[in-house]
Every structure is written in C-alpha cells, then in structure tokens.
Amino acid sequence: MLPASLTRQLAAIVGPDALSEETAPFAVHGRAPALVITPATVEDLARAVAACHAARVPLVPWGGGTRQRWGRPVAAETFVVLRTTGLRSILLHEPDDLTISVEAGMTFAALNAALAAHNQMLPLDPPRPEQSTVGGLLASGADGPRRLAYGTSRDLLIGIRVVEATGRISKAGGMVVKNVSGFDMMKLYLGSLGTLAIIVSANFKLIPRPRAAASLSCFFAQPERAFRLITALSASQLTPAAVEYREDGAAASIEARIEGLPAAVERHVRDVRRMAEEAGAGAVSLAAEGFAEVERRWAGFNDAPQTVDLAADELVARLSCLPGALEAALGDARALAAREGLALRVQARALGGVAYLRLRGGDEALRAWHAAMLARWPHLVVIGAQPALAAELPVWGAALANLDLMRRIKQEFDPENLLNPGRYVV
C-alpha cells in the first residue's frame, strides 16, 4: 500500500492528470504497480523521484513498455511506475554537425520521421519503433540488424542526462562527436535497465541517409549451406549494412541489406548473389530496392526480438557468442529443441554472433531446453517468458563477468535499492 501522503505529494508535483491508479496495463511480470505517474518535465520527474526516495518507495522506469518482460520480477511488494512518455521533444538538432539531442520518451518512429526531413537517420532499428522510446532502448541495450555497419547505441551515443536515485539531475558526455573526456560515465547506464538512474535525454551522432539501398533474399534447403555463405561473406571485402540469418523448421535464409552509393549497392547485389549461388542457395531474389522500400521490408526483421506479443507458451532468448561459434551454437539450440519437442525460430546477426531464439512448448520442456543450453552457452539471456518462468530461471545467463564490481556500482548509485529493484543482474 502506497502512503497516502506520498500520493498527495506526487499529485502536487506532476498534477492530478499525470497520476493514475489504473495500473493493470503497467504490470511487470504479472504484478501491477500501486500508482502510475507521467511527469511532463525533467524537473517534475526529478522531484517525483526525490519524493519516492524520501518515502523509500521503489520506482520502475517505463518508456514504451516494449521491453518490460526483460529481467526478473520487481523485488518489492509496492512500487510506482514512472513513465517517460511525457518527455518527447527534440531539444537540439544540428543538421550540419550531424548531432541531435532528444528527450527519452520520444519514440523512434517520431525521431526518424523528423530526421528524414534532413535526409539523416539514427540506424538503431528497435522493434516496434512506433512504441519503442529512446530511453527504453538505451536502458535495455537492445540492438538492431544494422549494428553490423553502424554499431549499437554504445557507438552512436555522445551524451546523456539522467535523474539519479535521489532525484539529482546529472549528465555525461555532450554534443561533440569526438569526446575526449576521461571515464565514460554514460556507458554505465546503457543496458542497466534503469537500475542506476533514469535516462531523461540523450545526444546522438547521426548518419546521412544512403543514396541507394537494396535487400537481397537467399534461400537454402539446409542451414549448413546458409553458413557457407556467411563464411564467404565474412572472408570477403564486402560491407553490407546488415546480414540476418533466419531459420524456421528445416529451411534457412540469409537476408542482406545493402546501403550506400548506387554503384556500390549494385556491385554488392551482384557479388552477394554470386556467392549465395556458389554456397548452394536454392533461390536468390532482389527483394526490395530504394531506401523507403527496404525500410518497409526490414521492419518485420527488426521486430524479431519483440516480446510485447508473447504467446502463453513462448520463451524468447538472446544468445551471444563469438561469430565463428554461431553455427555450432544454433546447432545445439536446434538439437535440444528437437529433443524437448519444442518449436524453434531463429533470427541471428549472422556476422556478429548475436541470435534471437523463439521457442514454443510446455513449461517443463522450456526449462529443460534452457538448462541444457545454458550449460553449453553461458551468455544466454531470457528476454521474454511468462512470469513464473522469469522468476525461476537465471534469466541473465551464467558465468557473469565482474559481478562483484557491478554490485559495488549499484551500491554506489542506488544504496537504498529503489530503482527497478531486483530486475537486473544485481
């Protein structure tokens, strides 16, 4: 039960219209919060955080809600959901410098629509971009297919502003692409699931939109032949923007996204097609041409890791391994799924060693698959599961490096353990 005095205090800070006791849509792993607040300014958000800190009431940051199945259940009986969607403005855009500063609650669809007017883009490719927010993507450290060419949010982020557990506003980095400061504080917040601070704005370096783009689909009767193409691409001097391996049942395919100058795109399409045929592709087709058409086609591929529409018998996991070990790791995942009678779908960053695995079946079979897979591949993170499984499984994987250091950092940033308690590794 939330103290009535805190409810009144929060209503006075954010305004009664920004406070809601209709909490069921904001349940985390099946547990609804006591209250939902949506501050309209960073200052109001900071005051609300300070009030909860003084009352020792935990907070769960909430952007678009697309990755709230990640992590473990909240380790508190009572908590408040703090939405960032009231913060959705572009604070500063310098098109000539290819930099932008935006508030954390802005969606990626809105951000990239604004950038399109300047022929620029932020190529992070989150699932559900019309719902996914900038802050949510940074807090979860999610990736997208074009990390192959442009890197992840870690590579594109140049500055950040956060509200700490006590309500203090602080910042790191700036608006300069080549920051040369000492310890890079902002990287601490990436992927920490809001357990160290609440991200309220972020600065990015931008990429000019490519002049040409194409998408090539290569279909294979067996996964082994698809990996022949992956090996050939890895050894080549080609620079595709994304190469996704997809597997559903016995069939496998490689989707190659190519961007750049028209002559370079044309050469890549020709060379990838030839290499796919040499690897034994059953069919190769030019699936899309032009930036807008390629964007539409790849929206479905970007959505592969989404966990918003999780089925009642589904588990979604992210596997990380060395790129050269990906074929063996997926072979294990496939064999173990067959042994347990599970249906398996795979989409992998083929040249990067990151794979998203979607499995469907009974809880016992999912438990057995996860235990066996984790024993062989310790960097296996569960990003979507029903609440009972999420509470039971070691969702962050095994053999976690620097665990003691992570505990000490959490203790330093949030000694009362009030920010998303229990959700992350420590």
N, C-alpha and C positions, 0 to 999 in steps of 0.2 A: 504494500500500500504506500502510495506516494504521500509525503507530508502535505497537508492542505496549505500550509504556509508557503511551501515551495511552489505549488501550483499557482497560488495567487501571485507570487513573486515573478514567475515565468510569464504569466499573463500580462503583468505590468511591463515587462521588458519587451516582449515580442508583439504584444497586442492580442486581444482575445480571438481575433480572426485567424491568427497564426498558431493557435493552440487547439489541438483536437484530442478528444477522448475516444474517438472512433479508431481503435488501434488494431483491429483484426487484420487489415491489409498489410500491416507492417510487422507481422510476426516473424521472428527469427528462429529457424528450426522448430517451428510449431508453437513458440511462446510469444504471446503478444506483449508489447510494452505497456507501461502504465499511462503513458502520455506521448503525444507526438507534437513536436514544435517545429516551425518553419520560419526561422528568422529572415528578415528582408535585407539586413545589412550585416557586414562583418562585425561591426561594433556591437550590435544586438546579439549576434551569435556568441561573441566573446563574453558578454555579460551573462548570458544564459549558461554558458559553460562554467563561469565562476560561481554562479548561484548553485548549480548542481554539485560543484566541488565542495562548496561550503557545507552543503547538506549531506555530503558523502553518498550521492546518488549516481550510479553508473550511467554512462551515455553510450548509445550506439549511433555512430555517424551513418547517414543514409543518403546516397545520391539518387540514382535512378532505380535502385533496388534490383539491378540485374545480376549482382554477384553476392547477394546476401545468403546464398546457400553455401558459400565458401566458408571454410573454417569450422570450428566446433561451436556448440551452443553457448549462449551467454552464461557466464558463471556468476549469476546474480538472480535473486528472486524478483527484484523490482528494478526496472531500468526505463530510461527515457530515450526515444528515438529522436535524433536531431537531424532534420532534413537540410540539405544544402541547396535545394532547388529554388530557393528564394534569391540565391546569388547566381545570376545567369547573364551578366553583362560582359562585353568586351571592354576592358579597362584601357588598353592602349594597343594600337596596331600601327607598326611602322613598315609599310609595304616595301619601301626601298631598302630597309635593313633586313627584311625577311624575318621579323620578330613580331610576336604578339603576346599580350597578357590578358588572360580571361579568368573570370570567376569560376569557382569549382563546380557550381551547379549547372553550368551551361552544357547542353547536350552536344555530342559530336556532330550530329546532323546539322544543328544550328551553326556550329562553328565552321564546319566545312562549307556550308552554304554561303556564309559570309566571306570566306576566303576565296570561293570560286569566282566572286566578282573581280578579284585581283589576279586571277589565274595562279593561285597559290593553294597549297594543301598541307595538312598535318597527317602524314600517312601512317596512322596507328591502327586503323582497321578494327575497332572494337565490335563485338557482336551487338546487335540491337542499337545502332547508333542514334536512332530517334529517341531512345530512352536512356542510353548509357551516358554518364556525365564525365567530365574531365577529371574531377576529383576522385570519382569511383574507380576510374581506370588506373590512375596513379596509385591509389591506396591498395589496389589489388595486384598491381604489377602485371596486368594482363598484356598479352602480345597479340600480334596480327600477322597474316601471311607475308606482308611486305617488310617484316623485320629483316629479311634476307638482304634487301637493298638499302633500307634507310635506318635500320636499327630499331630499338624499342624506345619506350618513353624515357628510359635512362639516358639515351643518346640525344634525344630531342629537347629535353627539359633543361632550361638555363636559369630558372629562378622559381622560387616557391614562397608562398606566405601561408602560415599555419596559425591556428589557435591552440595553445598548449593546454594541458590538463587543468591548470589553474585559471585559465581564461586570458592569459597573457598572449598578445599577438606578436609573432616574431617572423622573420624572413631569412632566406638564404639565397645566394646567387643574385642575379639581376637581369638586365635586359641586354647584356653583351654576350655574343655567341661564344667568344673565347674567354671565359672566366679563368682567371689565374690565381684565385684565392687559395688558401691552404686547404684544410679539411673540408670536403664537400658535404656539408650537413644535409643538403636537400635529398641526397641519395638514401639517407636513413629512412625517410618517410615512404619511399617507393616500396610497395608490396607489404607494408607493415599492417595493413588492414585497419588503419586508423587507431592503432593501439598506442602510438607515441604522441600523436597530435592530430587535429582535424584540419585537413587541407582546405583553404578557402580561396586561393587563387594560384595560378601557375603561369609561368612565362616559357614560351617555346621558340625555338628556331623553326622556320618554315621552309618548305621545298616548293620550287616553281612547278606548276602542273606540266607534265610532259607534253610535247607537241604531238606525239603519236603513241598509240598503245594497241596491244593485241593480246588475245588469250587463246592458247592452244590446248586442245584436249587429246591425250594419248591413252588409248585403252589397251589393257593387257589381260590375257586369259589367266595368267598366274602372277602372284606378287613377285616371284623371282625375276621375271622379265622386266617388271617395272623398276626393280632395283638395279638392273643392268643400266637402264637409262640414268638413274640417279648417280650411279658411279661415274658414268661417262660425263654427265653434266658437271660433277664435282671436279673432275680432272681437266675440264675444258677451260677456256678463257672467256666463256660466255658470262654475261652478268644480268640474268633475268631479275625482275623485281620480286617475284615470288615463285616458288615451286612447291606445290602441295601434292602429297601422296594421299590417295583416298582408297579405302578398301571396305567393301560391304559384301560379305559372303566370300565366294571364291574369286570374284572379279576385282581388279585393281585398276586405278587410273592415275595419271600424272596430269595435273593442271599447271600450265606455265603461264605466268603473267609477265608481259614484256612491255617496258616503257622507255621512252627516250626520243631521240631524233628519228625521223622517218626511215632513213637508210639503215640505221642500227636495228630498228624494230624489224624491218624487212629481212635483214641478214639473220637475226636471231630466229625468226619464224622458220626460215629455210633450214638453218642448221639444227634446230631442235627437232624439226620434222624428220630430217635425215637420221639423226641419232636415235630417235624413237623407233624408226623402221628398222634400223640395224640391231636394236635391242630386242626386236620381236613383237612390236606393237601390232595388235590385230586391226586397229584403225587409228588414224590421226586426223583431226579436223581443226580448222581455224574456227574457233567457237565465237569469237567476238573481235570487232575492230573499232578503234576510236575510244577516247577516254570514257565518255559517258556510257557507252555500251559495255565496256569492260567493267566499269564500276557496278553496273546493274548485275552483270553475271557473277561477279565476285562477292556480292552482298550475301549470297547464300553460303559461300565458302567461309566468309568471315563469321557467320553465325554458328559454325560447327560447335564451338565450345559453350554455347549459351546454355544456361541452366534455369532459365525462367520457366520454360515449359517442360519441366522434368516429369517423366511418367512415374507412376506409383511403384513400378518395379525396375527403375533405371538407376544406374550409377555412372557418373562421369568422372574420369580421372585424367590428370595431366602427367605425362611421363617425360622426364628429361634424362638424356644420356649423351654420350659422345656421338657425333653424327655417323661415324663409322660403325657404331654398335646398333644403329636404329633397326636394321633388318633383323638382327638377332632378337632384339627386344620385342619387336612386333610379332616375330615368330613365336616367342614364348607366350605373349598375350593371346595369340590365336589358338595355340595348342591348349593352353589352360582353359580358355573359354569353351573350346570343344569338349574338353574333359568334364567340365561342370555343366554342360548343356546350356550355355549362355549364348545369346545373340550378340555379336560384336560388330561395331562400326568404328572405323579409324579415319582420322584425318591428321596428317603429320606435316610439319615444316621439314620437307624432305632433306634439305641440305643443312638443317640446323639442329637436328637431334631433339626436337620437341614434338610430342604426339598427344593428341586428344583422343581418348578411348571412351566410347559409349557402350555400356553393356546392359542387357535386359535379362531378367530372370528372377528366380526366388532369392530371398534374403540369404539362405544358407549357402546357395551356390555363389552368390556375390561375395560373401565372407570368405569362402574357400579360395575363390579366384584371387581376391585381394591379398590374402595372407601368402599364398604361393608366389604371386607376382612380386610382392614387396620384398620377399626373401631374396629374390634374384635381382631386382632393380629397386634399390632403396629410395631413389628420387621419384617416388610415385605419390602424387598429391591428389586427394579426392576433392573435387570442386563442386560436386553435386551428388547428394544422396538424401534419402528420406531421413527425418530427424533421428530416429532410433539408431540407424547405421552411422550417421555422422557423429553421434555421441559415443559410439562404441569403438569405431575404427581409429587407428593412428593416422588421421587424415593428412598430416603434414609430412608423411613419409618416415623413413628410418635413417639412422646414422647422420643426424643433423650436425652440420659443422658449426663450431663456435657457439654452441648452445649456452654455455656459461656467460660468454660475452653478451649475448642477446638478452639474457636475464638481467645482467647489470645495467644495460642500456635502458630496458623497460623500467627498472627500479629508479634510475636517474630521471627519466622523463615523466613517469607517472607512478610515484611511490605509493599512492593510495589505490592503484589498480582500478581506476574508474573509467578508462577509455576502452570500450569494447572488451571488457574483461573476459578472459578465457578463450576468445575466438582464435587468437593466433598461436604461434608456437610457444610463447611464454606469456 
